[in-house]
Amino acid sequence: MSGIDECLLEAMRLPGARGAALVEWVSGLALGVVGEAPGGDHEVMAAEAAEFARGAAEMPVFTGPGGPAAEQEPADAKALPVEDVIVVARTGYHLLRFLEAPYEGGVFLHLWLDRGQANLALSLMRMRDLAERLVLE
């Protein structure tokens, strides 16, 4: 797989998929969207999801026992402190998968699933696979 559109369209083939997006997590800009957006607005969803993602990635409590990953890794390591975030809501699941980008900042895949139709474990595994095959240039 190469492009953002192909990745997002493949994500939408998962049972219960309602919407998918690739979001730049520093600015909150949606680099690609498909399907529905929670709340009906893709731009608002991207900005709010990015704010949530930044909080998860920057909080020492989520980065491991020794503090933020940046303190545990050599200065030139590009390891992300958090790989996935799963939010379980009354009617759906929100899966966020962090990716390394070839530029400053980073991106994450956001998949919104209907809770009554989705298989959370399968969706998480497929999301990880999609992230590995996505080519960002």
N, CA, C and O atoms as a GROMACS GRO file, in nm:
protein
  548
    1MET      N    1   0.085  -0.117   0.000
    1MET     CA    2   0.000   0.000   0.000
    1MET      C    3   0.090   0.122   0.000
    1MET      O    4   0.200   0.119   0.054
    2SER      N    5   0.042   0.230  -0.060
    2SER     CA    6   0.128   0.346  -0.059
    2SER      C    7   0.058   0.468  -0.004
    2SER      O    8   0.110   0.530   0.089
    3GLY      N    9  -0.055   0.506  -0.056
    3GLY     CA   10  -0.110   0.635  -0.025
    3GLY      C   11  -0.211   0.640   0.088
    3GLY      O   12  -0.263   0.538   0.134
    4ILE      N   13  -0.236   0.761   0.130
    4ILE     CA   14  -0.329   0.787   0.239
    4ILE      C   15  -0.470   0.742   0.202
    4ILE      O   16  -0.536   0.676   0.282
    5ASP      N   17  -0.515   0.775   0.083
    5ASP     CA   18  -0.651   0.740   0.043
    5ASP      C   19  -0.673   0.589   0.044
    5ASP      O   20  -0.776   0.541   0.091
    6GLU      N   21  -0.575   0.514  -0.009
    6GLU     CA   22  -0.588   0.369  -0.011
    6GLU      C   23  -0.594   0.313   0.130
    6GLU      O   24  -0.672   0.222   0.158
    7CYS      N   25  -0.513   0.366   0.218
    7CYS     CA   26  -0.510   0.322   0.357
    7CYS      C   27  -0.645   0.347   0.423
    7CYS      O   28  -0.699   0.258   0.489
    8LEU      N   29  -0.700   0.465   0.407
    8LEU     CA   30  -0.826   0.499   0.471
    8LEU      C   31  -0.941   0.418   0.413
    8LEU      O   32  -1.030   0.375   0.487
    9LEU      N   33  -0.940   0.396   0.282
    9LEU     CA   34  -1.046   0.315   0.221
    9LEU      C   35  -1.040   0.171   0.270
    9LEU      O   36  -1.144   0.109   0.292
   10GLU      N   37  -0.920   0.119   0.287
   10GLU     CA   38  -0.907  -0.017   0.339
   10GLU      C   39  -0.955  -0.023   0.484
   10GLU      O   40  -1.017  -0.122   0.524
   11ALA      N   41  -0.928   0.079   0.562
   11ALA     CA   42  -0.977   0.083   0.700
   11ALA      C   43  -1.129   0.080   0.705
   11ALA      O   44  -1.188   0.022   0.796
   12MET      N   45  -1.193   0.142   0.608
   12MET     CA   46  -1.339   0.147   0.604
   12MET      C   47  -1.402   0.012   0.571
   12MET      O   48  -1.523  -0.005   0.584
   13ARG      N   49  -1.322  -0.083   0.528
   13ARG     CA   50  -1.374  -0.218   0.499
   13ARG      C   51  -1.392  -0.302   0.626
   13ARG      O   52  -1.451  -0.410   0.621
   14LEU      N   53  -1.341  -0.252   0.737
   14LEU     CA   54  -1.356  -0.325   0.863
   14LEU      C   55  -1.502  -0.324   0.909
   14LEU      O   56  -1.570  -0.223   0.891
   15PRO      N   57  -1.549  -0.434   0.967
   15PRO     CA   58  -1.687  -0.436   1.018
   15PRO      C   59  -1.710  -0.324   1.118
   15PRO      O   60  -1.632  -0.306   1.212
   16GLY      N   61  -1.817  -0.250   1.099
   16GLY     CA   62  -1.853  -0.143   1.190
   16GLY      C   63  -1.784  -0.010   1.168
   16GLY      O   64  -1.808   0.085   1.242
   17ALA      N   65  -1.697   0.000   1.067
   17ALA     CA   66  -1.625   0.126   1.042
   17ALA      C   67  -1.723   0.236   1.003
   17ALA      O   68  -1.806   0.218   0.914
   18ARG      N   69  -1.711   0.348   1.069
   18ARG     CA   70  -1.797   0.463   1.039
   18ARG      C   71  -1.717   0.576   0.975
   18ARG      O   72  -1.769   0.650   0.891
   19GLY      N   73  -1.590   0.589   1.014
   19GLY     CA   74  -1.507   0.694   0.957
   19GLY      C   75  -1.361   0.668   0.990
   19GLY      O   76  -1.328   0.600   1.086
   20ALA      N   77  -1.274   0.725   0.906
   20ALA     CA   78  -1.131   0.710   0.927
   20ALA      C   79  -1.062   0.839   0.884
   20ALA      O   80  -1.110   0.911   0.795
   21ALA      N   81  -0.951   0.868   0.948
   21ALA     CA   82  -0.876   0.989   0.915
   21ALA      C   83  -0.728   0.970   0.946
   21ALA      O   84  -0.691   0.890   1.033
   22LEU      N   85  -0.646   1.043   0.874
   22LEU     CA   86  -0.505   1.054   0.906
   22LEU      C   87  -0.486   1.198   0.951
   22LEU      O   88  -0.514   1.291   0.876
   23VAL      N   89  -0.438   1.217   1.073
   23VAL     CA   90  -0.433   1.350   1.135
   23VAL      C   91  -0.290   1.381   1.177
   23VAL      O   92  -0.221   1.297   1.234
   24GLU      N   93  -0.246   1.502   1.149
   24GLU     CA   94  -0.117   1.551   1.196
   24GLU      C   95  -0.140   1.595   1.340
   24GLU      O   96  -0.220   1.684   1.366
   25TRP      N   97  -0.069   1.532   1.434
   25TRP     CA   98  -0.106   1.548   1.574
   25TRP      C   99  -0.054   1.674   1.641
   25TRP      O  100  -0.096   1.703   1.753
   26VAL      N  101   0.033   1.749   1.580
   26VAL     CA  102   0.075   1.876   1.639
   26VAL      C  103  -0.022   1.988   1.599
   26VAL      O  104  -0.066   2.065   1.684
   27SER      N  105  -0.054   1.996   1.471
   27SER     CA  106  -0.142   2.103   1.422
   27SER      C  107  -0.289   2.069   1.429
   27SER      O  108  -0.373   2.159   1.436
   28GLY      N  109  -0.323   1.940   1.427
   28GLY     CA  110  -0.463   1.899   1.423
   28GLY      C  111  -0.522   1.901   1.284
   28GLY      O  112  -0.645   1.898   1.269
   29LEU      N  113  -0.438   1.905   1.183
   29LEU     CA  114  -0.483   1.908   1.044
   29LEU      C  115  -0.512   1.766   0.996
   29LEU      O  116  -0.431   1.676   1.015
   30ALA      N  117  -0.628   1.747   0.934
   30ALA     CA  118  -0.662   1.618   0.874
   30ALA      C  119  -0.595   1.610   0.737
   30ALA      O  120  -0.623   1.692   0.649
   31LEU      N  121  -0.507   1.512   0.719
   31LEU     CA  122  -0.438   1.493   0.592
   31LEU      C  123  -0.521   1.411   0.495
   31LEU      O  124  -0.496   1.412   0.375
   32GLY      N  125  -0.619   1.340   0.548
   32GLY     CA  126  -0.711   1.261   0.467
   32GLY      C  127  -0.825   1.213   0.554
   32GLY      O  128  -0.805   1.181   0.671
   33VAL      N  129  -0.945   1.209   0.497
   33VAL     CA  130  -1.062   1.162   0.571
   33VAL      C  131  -1.150   1.081   0.477
   33VAL      O  132  -1.149   1.099   0.355
   34VAL      N  133  -1.226   0.990   0.536
   34VAL     CA  134  -1.323   0.912   0.461
   34VAL      C  135  -1.436   0.873   0.557
   34VAL      O  136  -1.412   0.854   0.676
   35GLY      N  137  -1.556   0.862   0.505
   35GLY     CA  138  -1.670   0.822   0.587
   35GLY      C  139  -1.723   0.938   0.670
   35GLY      O  140  -1.707   1.055   0.636
   36GLU      N  141  -1.787   0.902   0.780
   36GLU     CA  142  -1.848   1.000   0.870
   36GLU      C  143  -1.745   1.054   0.968
   36GLU      O  144  -1.639   0.994   0.989
   37ALA      N  145  -1.777   1.167   1.028
   37ALA     CA  146  -1.696   1.223   1.136
   37ALA      C  147  -1.781   1.228   1.262
   37ALA      O  148  -1.898   1.267   1.256
   38PRO      N  149  -1.725   1.188   1.376
   38PRO     CA  150  -1.800   1.204   1.501
   38PRO      C  151  -1.837   1.352   1.518
   38PRO      O  152  -1.750   1.439   1.510
   39GLY      N  153  -1.961   1.379   1.540
   39GLY     CA  154  -2.005   1.518   1.552
   39GLY      C  155  -2.036   1.582   1.418
   39GLY      O  156  -2.089   1.693   1.414
   40GLY      N  157  -2.005   1.513   1.307
   40GLY     CA  158  -2.043   1.561   1.175
   40GLY      C  159  -1.942   1.649   1.104
   40GLY      O  160  -1.963   1.682   0.987
   41ASP      N  161  -1.834   1.689   1.168
   41ASP     CA  162  -1.738   1.781   1.106
   41ASP      C  163  -1.598   1.723   1.115
   41ASP      O  164  -1.542   1.709   1.224
   42HIS      N  165  -1.541   1.688   0.998
   42HIS     CA  166  -1.408   1.626   0.996
   42HIS      C  167  -1.300   1.718   1.052
   42HIS      O  168  -1.208   1.670   1.120
   43GLU      N  169  -1.308   1.847   1.026
   43GLU     CA  170  -1.204   1.939   1.073
   43GLU      C  171  -1.207   1.952   1.225
   43GLU      O  172  -1.102   1.955   1.290
   44VAL      N  173  -1.326   1.961   1.282
   44VAL     CA  174  -1.339   1.969   1.428
   44VAL      C  175  -1.292   1.838   1.490
   44VAL      O  176  -1.222   1.839   1.591
   45MET      N  177  -1.332   1.725   1.431
   45MET     CA  178  -1.289   1.595   1.481
   45MET      C  179  -1.138   1.585   1.483
   45MET      O  180  -1.079   1.541   1.582
   46ALA      N  181  -1.073   1.627   1.373
   46ALA     CA  182  -0.927   1.618   1.365
   46ALA      C  183  -0.860   1.704   1.472
   46ALA      O  184  -0.766   1.659   1.537
   47ALA      N  185  -0.908   1.824   1.490
   47ALA     CA  186  -0.849   1.914   1.590
   47ALA      C  187  -0.867   1.860   1.731
   47ALA      O  188  -0.774   1.862   1.811
   48GLU      N  189  -0.986   1.810   1.762
   48GLU     CA  190  -1.012   1.759   1.896
   48GLU      C  191  -0.939   1.628   1.922
   48GLU      O  192  -0.888   1.606   2.031
   49ALA      N  193  -0.934   1.540   1.823
   49ALA     CA  194  -0.862   1.414   1.838
   49ALA      C  195  -0.712   1.440   1.854
   49ALA      O  196  -0.646   1.371   1.931
   50ALA      N  197  -0.659   1.540   1.782
   50ALA     CA  198  -0.517   1.574   1.795
   50ALA      C  199  -0.485   1.626   1.935
   50ALA      O  200  -0.382   1.593   1.992
   51GLU      N  201  -0.574   1.706   1.989
   51GLU     CA  202  -0.552   1.757   2.124
   51GLU      C  203  -0.550   1.641   2.225
   51GLU      O  204  -0.465   1.638   2.314
   52PHE      N  205  -0.641   1.548   2.209
   52PHE     CA  206  -0.645   1.429   2.295
   52PHE      C  207  -0.519   1.345   2.276
   52PHE      O  208  -0.459   1.298   2.374
   53ALA      N  209  -0.478   1.325   2.150
   53ALA     CA  210  -0.360   1.244   2.120
   53ALA      C  211  -0.234   1.307   2.179
   53ALA      O  212  -0.149   1.236   2.234
   54ARG      N  213  -0.221   1.438   2.167
   54ARG     CA  214  -0.105   1.506   2.226
   54ARG      C  215  -0.100   1.484   2.376
   54ARG      O  216   0.006   1.459   2.433
   55GLY      N  217  -0.215   1.493   2.439
   55GLY     CA  218  -0.222   1.471   2.583
   55GLY      C  219  -0.174   1.332   2.621
   55GLY      O  220  -0.098   1.315   2.716
   56ALA      N  221  -0.219   1.232   2.545
   56ALA     CA  222  -0.179   1.094   2.574
   56ALA      C  223  -0.030   1.074   2.549
   56ALA      O  224   0.036   1.004   2.627
   57ALA      N  225   0.023   1.133   2.444
   57ALA     CA  226   0.164   1.112   2.407
   57ALA      C  227   0.260   1.191   2.494
   57ALA      O  228   0.378   1.156   2.502
   58GLU      N  229   0.213   1.296   2.558
   58GLU     CA  230   0.302   1.382   2.634
   58GLU      C  231   0.294   1.362   2.784
   58GLU      O  232   0.375   1.419   2.858
   59MET      N  233   0.198   1.284   2.832
   59MET     CA  234   0.183   1.263   2.976
   59MET      C  235   0.278   1.154   3.024
   59MET      O  236   0.273   1.042   2.973
   60PRO      N  237   0.364   1.184   3.118
   60PRO     CA  238   0.460   1.084   3.168
   60PRO      C  239   0.395   0.957   3.220
   60PRO      O  240   0.454   0.849   3.212
   61VAL      N  241   0.275   0.967   3.273
   61VAL     CA  242   0.209   0.849   3.327
   61VAL      C  243   0.184   0.743   3.219
   61VAL      O  244   0.174   0.625   3.251
   62PHE      N  245   0.174   0.784   3.092
   62PHE     CA  246   0.146   0.690   2.983
   62PHE      C  247   0.271   0.645   2.910
   62PHE      O  248   0.262   0.559   2.822
   63THR      N  249   0.387   0.697   2.943
   63THR     CA  250   0.506   0.668   2.864
   63THR      C  251   0.598   0.565   2.927
   63THR      O  252   0.704   0.536   2.872
   64GLY      N  253   0.561   0.511   3.039
   64GLY     CA  254   0.643   0.405   3.099
   64GLY      C  255   0.694   0.443   3.235
   64GLY      O  256   0.679   0.557   3.279
   65PRO      N  257   0.756   0.346   3.303
   65PRO     CA  258   0.795   0.365   3.442
   65PRO      C  259   0.905   0.468   3.465
   65PRO      O  260   0.912   0.525   3.574
   66GLY      N  261   0.991   0.493   3.368
   66GLY     CA  262   1.101   0.584   3.391
   66GLY      C  263   1.075   0.727   3.349
   66GLY      O  264   1.167   0.808   3.348
   67GLY      N  265   0.953   0.761   3.315
   67GLY     CA  266   0.923   0.895   3.266
   67GLY      C  267   0.904   0.894   3.116
   67GLY      O  268   0.893   0.786   3.057
   68PRO      N  269   0.901   1.009   3.053
   68PRO     CA  270   0.879   1.016   2.909
   68PRO      C  271   0.983   0.936   2.832
   68PRO      O  272   1.099   0.926   2.872
   69ALA      N  273   0.938   0.878   2.721
   69ALA     CA  274   1.027   0.795   2.639
   69ALA      C  275   1.150   0.874   2.593
   69ALA      O  276   1.257   0.817   2.576
   70ALA      N  277   1.134   1.004   2.573
   70ALA     CA  278   1.246   1.086   2.527
   70ALA      C  279   1.360   1.086   2.629
   70ALA      O  280   1.476   1.100   2.592
   71GLU      N  281   1.326   1.069   2.758
   71GLU     CA  282   1.430   1.065   2.860
   71GLU      C  283   1.499   0.929   2.866
   71GLU      O  284   1.611   0.919   2.915
   72GLN      N  285   1.432   0.824   2.817
   72GLN     CA  286   1.486   0.690   2.823
   72GLN      C  287   1.565   0.654   2.698
   72GLN      O  288   1.649   0.565   2.702
   73GLU      N  289   1.539   0.721   2.588
   73GLU     CA  290   1.601   0.690   2.460
   73GLU      C  291   1.717   0.786   2.434
   73GLU      O  292   1.720   0.895   2.490
   74PRO      N  293   1.811   0.747   2.349
   74PRO     CA  294   1.912   0.842   2.306
   74PRO      C  295   1.846   0.960   2.236
   74PRO      O  296   1.736   0.948   2.183
   75ALA      N  297   1.912   1.074   2.236
   75ALA     CA  298   1.853   1.196   2.181
   75ALA      C  299   1.812   1.182   2.036
   75ALA      O  300   1.716   1.247   1.993
   76ASP      N  301   1.882   1.098   1.958
   76ASP     CA  302   1.848   1.087   1.816
   76ASP      C  303   1.745   0.979   1.788
   76ASP      O  304   1.707   0.961   1.672
   77ALA      N  305   1.697   0.906   1.887
   77ALA     CA  306   1.597   0.802   1.865
   77ALA      C  307   1.464   0.867   1.830
   77ALA      O  308   1.428   0.972   1.883
   78LYS      N  309   1.392   0.803   1.740
   78LYS     CA  310   1.264   0.857   1.696
   78LYS      C  311   1.147   0.777   1.751
   78LYS      O  312   1.038   0.780   1.694
   79ALA      N  313   1.168   0.705   1.861
   79ALA     CA  314   1.063   0.622   1.916
   79ALA      C  315   0.948   0.708   1.968
   79ALA      O  316   0.970   0.807   2.038
   80LEU      N  317   0.828   0.670   1.932
   80LEU     CA  318   0.709   0.738   1.982
   80LEU      C  319   0.678   0.685   2.121
   80LEU      O  320   0.690   0.565   2.145
   81PRO      N  321   0.638   0.771   2.212
   81PRO     CA  322   0.613   0.726   2.349
   81PRO      C  323   0.488   0.641   2.362
   81PRO      O  324   0.479   0.559   2.454
   82VAL      N  325   0.391   0.657   2.274
   82VAL     CA  326   0.265   0.583   2.279
   82VAL      C  327   0.240   0.525   2.140
   82VAL      O  328   0.261   0.593   2.040
   83GLU      N  329   0.196   0.401   2.133
   83GLU     CA  330   0.166   0.339   2.004
   83GLU      C  331   0.019   0.352   1.967
   83GLU      O  332  -0.014   0.396   1.857
   84ASP      N  333  -0.069   0.313   2.058
   84ASP     CA  334  -0.212   0.312   2.033
   84ASP      C  335  -0.287   0.376   2.148
   84ASP      O  336  -0.242   0.373   2.263
   85VAL      N  337  -0.401   0.433   2.116
   85VAL     CA  338  -0.496   0.480   2.217
   85VAL      C  339  -0.631   0.425   2.177
   85VAL      O  340  -0.672   0.437   2.061
   86ILE      N  341  -0.701   0.366   2.271
   86ILE     CA  342  -0.834   0.312   2.246
   86ILE      C  343  -0.931   0.384   2.339
   86ILE      O  344  -0.913   0.385   2.460
   87VAL      N  345  -1.033   0.444   2.281
   87VAL     CA  346  -1.138   0.510   2.359
   87VAL      C  347  -1.266   0.430   2.338
   87VAL      O  348  -1.311   0.412   2.225
   88VAL      N  349  -1.324   0.384   2.447
   88VAL     CA  350  -1.448   0.308   2.440
   88VAL      C  351  -1.561   0.401   2.485
   88VAL      O  352  -1.566   0.443   2.600
   89ALA      N  353  -1.650   0.431   2.392
   89ALA     CA  354  -1.766   0.515   2.422
   89ALA      C  355  -1.890   0.426   2.426
   89ALA      O  356  -1.884   0.308   2.394
   90ARG      N  357  -2.002   0.483   2.465
   90ARG     CA  358  -2.125   0.404   2.476
   90ARG      C  359  -2.166   0.340   2.343
   90ARG      O  360  -2.214   0.227   2.342
   91THR      N  361  -2.146   0.411   2.234
   91THR     CA  362  -2.192   0.359   2.106
   91THR      C  363  -2.080   0.327   2.008
   91THR      O  364  -2.106   0.276   1.899
   92GLY      N  365  -1.956   0.354   2.046
   92GLY     CA  366  -1.850   0.329   1.949
   92GLY      C  367  -1.713   0.317   2.012
   92GLY      O  368  -1.694   0.337   2.132
   93TYR      N  369  -1.618   0.284   1.926
   93TYR     CA  370  -1.477   0.278   1.962
   93TYR      C  371  -1.403   0.381   1.877
   93TYR      O  372  -1.437   0.404   1.761
   94HIS      N  373  -1.300   0.441   1.935
   94HIS     CA  374  -1.210   0.528   1.862
   94HIS      C  375  -1.071   0.470   1.880
   94HIS      O  376  -1.020   0.460   1.991
   95LEU      N  377  -1.009   0.432   1.769
   95LEU     CA  378  -0.874   0.378   1.772
   95LEU      C  379  -0.780   0.481   1.712
   95LEU      O  380  -0.803   0.530   1.602
   96LEU      N  381  -0.674   0.513   1.784
   96LEU     CA  382  -0.572   0.604   1.735
   96LEU      C  383  -0.440   0.526   1.730
   96LEU      O  384  -0.398   0.469   1.831
   97ARG      N  385  -0.377   0.525   1.615
   97ARG     CA  386  -0.249   0.457   1.597
   97ARG      C  387  -0.147   0.561   1.555
   97ARG      O  388  -0.158   0.621   1.449
   98PHE      N  389  -0.046   0.583   1.639
   98PHE     CA  390   0.059   0.682   1.611
   98PHE      C  391   0.157   0.628   1.508
   98PHE      O  392   0.193   0.510   1.511
   99LEU      N  393   0.200   0.715   1.418
   99LEU     CA  394   0.296   0.681   1.313
   99LEU      C  395   0.408   0.782   1.314
   99LEU      O  396   0.390   0.897   1.351
  100GLU      N  397   0.524   0.737   1.273
  100GLU     CA  398   0.634   0.832   1.255
  100GLU      C  399   0.620   0.895   1.118
  100GLU      O  400   0.589   0.827   1.020
  101ALA      N  401   0.644   1.023   1.111
  101ALA     CA  402   0.636   1.096   0.985
  101ALA      C  403   0.775   1.140   0.943
  101ALA      O  404   0.862   1.158   1.028
  102PRO      N  405   0.798   1.158   0.814
  102PRO     CA  406   0.930   1.198   0.766
  102PRO      C  407   0.959   1.347   0.786
  102PRO      O  408   1.055   1.400   0.732
  103TYR      N  409   0.876   1.414   0.864
  103TYR     CA  410   0.893   1.556   0.892
  103TYR      C  411   0.869   1.579   1.040
  103TYR      O  412   0.826   1.489   1.112
  104GLU      N  413   0.897   1.699   1.086
  104GLU     CA  414   0.878   1.734   1.228
  104GLU      C  415   0.732   1.712   1.267
  104GLU      O  416   0.641   1.744   1.190
  105GLY      N  417   0.710   1.659   1.383
  105GLY     CA  418   0.575   1.628   1.429
  105GLY      C  419   0.546   1.482   1.401
  105GLY      O  420   0.639   1.402   1.388
  106GLY      N  421   0.426   1.448   1.393
  106GLY     CA  422   0.387   1.311   1.367
  106GLY      C  423   0.241   1.306   1.327
  106GLY      O  424   0.172   1.407   1.327
  107VAL      N  425   0.197   1.188   1.294
  107VAL     CA  426   0.060   1.168   1.251
  107VAL      C  427   0.002   1.047   1.323
  107VAL      O  428   0.074   0.966   1.380
  108PHE      N  429  -0.129   1.038   1.321
  108PHE     CA  430  -0.195   0.919   1.372
  108PHE      C  431  -0.313   0.885   1.283
  108PHE      O  432  -0.378   0.972   1.224
  109LEU      N  433  -0.340   0.756   1.276
  109LEU     CA  434  -0.461   0.708   1.211
  109LEU      C  435  -0.571   0.708   1.315
  109LEU      O  436  -0.551   0.662   1.428
  110HIS      N  437  -0.687   0.758   1.278
  110HIS     CA  438  -0.803   0.757   1.368
  110HIS      C  439  -0.913   0.677   1.299
  110HIS      O  440  -0.955   0.712   1.189
  111LEU      N  441  -0.958   0.572   1.364
  111LEU     CA  442  -1.066   0.490   1.311
  111LEU      C  443  -1.181   0.495   1.409
  111LEU      O  444  -1.165   0.466   1.528
  112TRP      N  445  -1.298   0.531   1.358
  112TRP     CA  446  -1.419   0.538   1.439
  112TRP      C  447  -1.506   0.419   1.402
  112TRP      O  448  -1.538   0.400   1.284
  113LEU      N  449  -1.544   0.339   1.502
  113LEU     CA  450  -1.619   0.216   1.480
  113LEU      C  451  -1.750   0.215   1.557
  113LEU      O  452  -1.758   0.269   1.667
  114ASP      N  453  -1.852   0.154   1.498
  114ASP     CA  454  -1.978   0.131   1.566
  114ASP      C  455  -1.958   0.016   1.665
  114ASP      O  456  -1.914  -0.093   1.626
  115ARG      N  457  -1.989   0.040   1.791
  115ARG     CA  458  -1.961  -0.059   1.895
  115ARG      C  459  -2.043  -0.188   1.878
  115ARG      O  460  -1.996  -0.296   1.913
  116GLY      N  461  -2.162  -0.177   1.825
  116GLY     CA  462  -2.247  -0.295   1.808
  116GLY      C  463  -2.206  -0.385   1.693
  116GLY      O  464  -2.245  -0.502   1.690
  117GLN      N  465  -2.129  -0.332   1.599
  117GLN     CA  466  -2.093  -0.410   1.481
  117GLN      C  467  -1.944  -0.443   1.471
  117GLN      O  468  -1.906  -0.533   1.397
  118ALA      N  469  -1.861  -0.372   1.544
  118ALA     CA  470  -1.716  -0.385   1.529
  118ALA      C  471  -1.660  -0.496   1.615
  118ALA      O  472  -1.716  -0.534   1.718
  119ASN      N  473  -1.547  -0.547   1.571
  119ASN     CA  474  -1.467  -0.641   1.649
  119ASN      C  475  -1.342  -0.563   1.688
  119ASN      O  476  -1.254  -0.538   1.605
  120LEU      N  477  -1.333  -0.524   1.814
  120LEU     CA  478  -1.226  -0.437   1.861
  120LEU      C  479  -1.087  -0.498   1.838
  120LEU      O  480  -0.997  -0.429   1.789
  121ALA      N  481  -1.069  -0.623   1.872
  121ALA     CA  482  -0.937  -0.686   1.858
  121ALA      C  483  -0.896  -0.694   1.711
  121ALA      O  484  -0.783  -0.661   1.676
  122LEU      N  485  -0.987  -0.737   1.625
  122LEU     CA  486  -0.957  -0.745   1.482
  122LEU      C  487  -0.925  -0.607   1.426
  122LEU      O  488  -0.830  -0.592   1.349
  123SER      N  489  -1.002  -0.508   1.465
  123SER     CA  490  -0.981  -0.372   1.415
  123SER      C  491  -0.846  -0.318   1.458
  123SER      O  492  -0.778  -0.252   1.379
  124LEU      N  493  -0.807  -0.344   1.580
  124LEU     CA  494  -0.677  -0.298   1.629
  124LEU      C  495  -0.563  -0.365   1.552
  124LEU      O  496  -0.466  -0.298   1.515
  125MET      N  497  -0.574  -0.494   1.528
  125MET     CA  498  -0.471  -0.564   1.452
  125MET      C  499  -0.463  -0.512   1.308
  125MET      O  500  -0.353  -0.492   1.256
  126ARG      N  501  -0.576  -0.491   1.244
  126ARG     CA  502  -0.578  -0.440   1.107
  126ARG      C  503  -0.525  -0.298   1.100
  126ARG      O  504  -0.457  -0.261   1.004
  127MET      N  505  -0.555  -0.218   1.200
  127MET     CA  506  -0.507  -0.080   1.204
  127MET      C  507  -0.355  -0.078   1.213
  127MET      O  508  -0.290   0.003   1.146
  128ARG      N  509  -0.298  -0.164   1.293
  128ARG     CA  510  -0.153  -0.173   1.305
  128ARG      C  511  -0.091  -0.214   1.172
  128ARG      O  512   0.012  -0.161   1.131
  129ASP      N  513  -0.155  -0.309   1.103
  129ASP     CA  514  -0.107  -0.354   0.973
  129ASP      C  515  -0.114  -0.241   0.871
  129ASP      O  516  -0.019  -0.219   0.796
  130LEU      N  517  -0.224  -0.169   0.869
  130LEU     CA  518  -0.238  -0.056   0.777
  130LEU      C  519  -0.129   0.048   0.802
  130LEU      O  520  -0.070   0.102   0.709
  131ALA      N  521  -0.104   0.076   0.929
  131ALA     CA  522  -0.004   0.176   0.964
  131ALA      C  523   0.135   0.136   0.917
  131ALA      O  524   0.212   0.221   0.872
  132GLU      N  525   0.167   0.008   0.927
  132GLU     CA  526   0.298  -0.039   0.884
  132GLU      C  527   0.316  -0.029   0.732
  132GLU      O  528   0.428  -0.008   0.684
  133ARG      N  529   0.207  -0.043   0.658
  133ARG     CA  530   0.217  -0.042   0.513
  133ARG      C  531   0.199   0.096   0.451
  133ARG      O  532   0.223   0.115   0.332
  134LEU      N  533   0.156   0.193   0.530
  134LEU     CA  534   0.135   0.328   0.480
  134LEU      C  535   0.268   0.396   0.452
  134LEU      O  536   0.358   0.394   0.535
  135VAL      N  537   0.278   0.455   0.336
  135VAL     CA  538   0.400   0.526   0.297
  135VAL      C  539   0.371   0.676   0.304
  135VAL      O  540   0.285   0.727   0.233
  136LEU      N  541   0.444   0.745   0.390
  136LEU     CA  542   0.432   0.889   0.403
  136LEU      C  543   0.559   0.953   0.346
  136LEU      O  544   0.670   0.916   0.386
  137GLU      N  545   0.544   1.047   0.255
  137GLU     CA  546   0.661   1.114   0.198
  137GLU      C  547   0.647   1.263   0.205
  137GLU      O  548   0.736   1.336   0.161
   0.00000   0.00000   0.00000
